[in-house]
Amino acid sequence: QVQLVESGGGLVQPGGSLILSCAASGFMSSSYFMNWYRQAPGKERELVAPITNTVGNTNYADSVKGRFTISRDNAKNTVYLQMNSLKPEDTAVYYCNVKIRYRDYWGQGTQVTVSS
């Protein structure tokens, strides 16, 4: 049974940092592209950062480029999102995602609030 469990969200001041974790179970995350999405109130869910399976290539939404870093620890079956220089507009629920055999799986999400 595929499961994704996010953690690490919280309240942080502008300019602060957080690291989100996505613990995967029921499959080998190293075999798949893994993605971080986010959804702010009243907005559509957007792709923040994907990481490929074999080489671990990464990509980032323009809005987070240079501030966020996605990485993976295959031994722990976990994907991370390091978020630095956080801005109020980064406030959202952050979701981990994987597509396996044309089906999307999502975690429950973790809330990130950037506010002074």
Summary of the structure (lengths in Angstrom):
residues: 116
radius of gyration: 13.4
end to end distance: 40.0
largest distance: 42.6
contacts: 343
relative contact order: 0.32
helix: 8%
strand: 51%
